[in-house]
Amino acid sequence: MAGWSFVVTPQSPAEYAQRLDRDAILAQWTTGAFGIGWIERLADEGRAERLERSGYPSVYTALAGDVVPLFGPERPPSGDDVGYEPWAVGIRWEALKGLASNARLTIVCWDQS
């Protein structure tokens, strides 16, 4: 199955690489092949920074004010998948929505192919 697995955390990329704090995960989900479109669009618009783009993993940073509004009711940001349905969704809604808009987030995307 081609797709992407996402983790959103307030940990810095260096902290994540050293040791993921599972209690710090704000959101995680898996999606289809084009599910990475939302973060790629933010990077193309200059609202996210691409730090690594290999898929093993791809790593981005962005401000909460640019990421949190993309979360819809009961679902994470979507890519360009037709009939997009994320699965294995875990979102800590209160923690996510309680972030200051200038809080820096790390978004880690693992290629599932």
C-alpha positions in Angstrom: 0.0 0.0 0.0 1.4 3.4 -1.0 0.8 6.1 1.6 2.1 8.3 4.3 2.2 8.1 8.1 2.3 11.4 9.9 3.4 12.6 13.4 2.9 16.1 14.6 4.9 17.1 17.7 6.1 20.3 19.4 9.5 18.6 19.8 12.3 20.1 17.7 13.5 18.0 14.7 16.7 17.3 16.7 14.8 16.2 19.8 12.5 14.0 17.6 15.6 12.4 15.9 17.2 11.7 19.2 14.1 10.4 21.0 10.5 10.7 20.2 8.5 11.6 23.3 5.3 9.7 22.7 3.5 11.9 25.3 4.4 15.0 23.1 2.6 13.7 20.0 -0.3 16.0 19.2 -1.5 14.1 16.1 -0.7 11.0 14.1 -2.5 9.4 11.2 -2.0 7.4 8.0 -3.2 8.3 4.6 -3.0 7.4 1.0 -0.4 8.1 -1.7 -1.1 11.8 -2.2 -1.8 12.5 1.5 1.5 14.5 1.8 0.0 17.2 -0.5 -1.1 19.5 2.4 2.4 19.9 3.9 4.0 20.2 0.5 1.6 23.0 -0.3 2.6 24.8 2.9 6.3 24.4 2.0 5.7 25.7 -1.5 3.9 28.7 -0.1 6.8 29.4 2.4 4.6 28.6 5.4 6.5 25.4 6.2 10.2 24.6 6.0 11.3 21.3 4.3 14.3 19.9 6.3 14.4 16.4 4.8 12.5 15.1 1.8 13.4 11.5 1.5 10.3 9.9 2.9 12.4 7.9 5.4 11.3 10.3 6.9 10.5 13.6 5.3 10.7 16.3 8.0 9.1 19.7 8.0 8.6 22.5 10.6 5.7 25.0 10.5 3.9 27.3 12.9 0.8 26.0 14.7 -1.1 29.0 13.2 -0.5 27.5 9.7 -1.1 23.9 10.6 -3.9 23.8 13.2 -6.5 25.5 11.0 -6.1 22.7 8.4 -7.5 20.1 10.9 -11.2 19.7 10.2 -13.9 18.3 12.5 -12.6 14.8 13.5 -10.0 14.7 10.8 -6.4 15.7 10.1 -5.3 17.8 7.1 -5.9 16.1 3.7 -3.8 15.7 0.7 -5.0 15.3 -2.9 -6.5 11.8 -2.5 -9.8 11.2 -4.2 -12.1 9.8 -1.6 -9.5 10.6 1.0 -10.1 8.8 4.3 -7.3 8.8 6.9 -7.0 5.9 9.2 -5.2 5.1 12.5 -6.1 8.7 13.5 -5.0 9.9 16.9 -5.5 13.6 17.6 -5.1 15.3 21.0 -7.7 18.0 20.1 -7.4 20.1 23.3 -3.6 20.2 23.2 -3.6 21.0 19.5 -6.1 23.7 19.7 -4.5 25.2 22.8 -1.2 25.9 21.0 -0.1 29.5 20.5 -0.2 30.4 16.8 3.6 31.0 16.9 4.4 27.6 18.4 6.8 25.7 16.1 5.7 22.2 15.2 7.7 19.4 13.7 5.8 17.3 11.1 7.4 13.9 10.3 6.1 12.0 7.3 7.0 8.4 6.7 6.6 6.9 3.3 4.6 3.7 3.7 5.4 2.2 0.2 
